[in-house]
Amino acid sequence: MDKGSIFGAFLAIAGIVAGLLIEGGNMGQVLQPTAALIVFGGTLGAVMLQFPLSTVMAAFASLTHVFSAPLKQNDQLLKQLVAFANKARRNGVVSLDSDLQTIQDPFLKQALMLAVDGTESAELRKIMRVSLDCTAENDERLPAVFESAGGFSPTIGILGAILGLIQVMKNLDNIQEVGKGIAVAFVATIYGVGIANLFFLPFAGKMRLRVRDEHQRREMMLEGVISILEGMNPRMLEVKLAGFINDPLQKPKENAA
């Protein structure tokens, strides 16, 4: 699990709840089913109107990636590509045909299959670039769902507030009903602003980072396969691909004397 995401969500909720309790409030004051129905139902309906249902479902299904730590697979990918380069250097690129069945990633498998079939490096780059761009465009739609939800929910919260105030104006002679209407009005605004800034927009930001990491991983695959096809020395290939996984914020290790 991604400890940063989990701790961040907990800290955000805990801070707001603690502030409410310190001011003498209680959770019952903000747990308003009517306000929740207006905000969540209205936001979900607006999102489904903007995006295809399949995209909305895929976006919510991908929420697991927000709270799961990304797998450190780039090191293994680097070793795999260097191993392919060594084998191709000894026995030719065609010898990699026997390794195709062991490759799980469809992008890498397709690129290596084209290389084994004798595709020129320039043509292979064009073909896989189309696949890469289309995949990246489809992946970018997932965080866009939550960005739109983050834009809709505050406005829907204001709509809930107006509806609550309408009920207040209709029941000015009944103090109890006036209190309920005001509660719904303010709580709907809290739900709209809160869900946007504590969940929807952070979800979109974290998912966009995950998408960029996966796109960079595919770029690494493409450059590796093309370099193998062009006969690059395995050691040079390792140095070249290491640029995709080296952390620029991490101090470089000094070579041992």
Beta strands, then each sheet from edge to edge (+ up, - down):
end
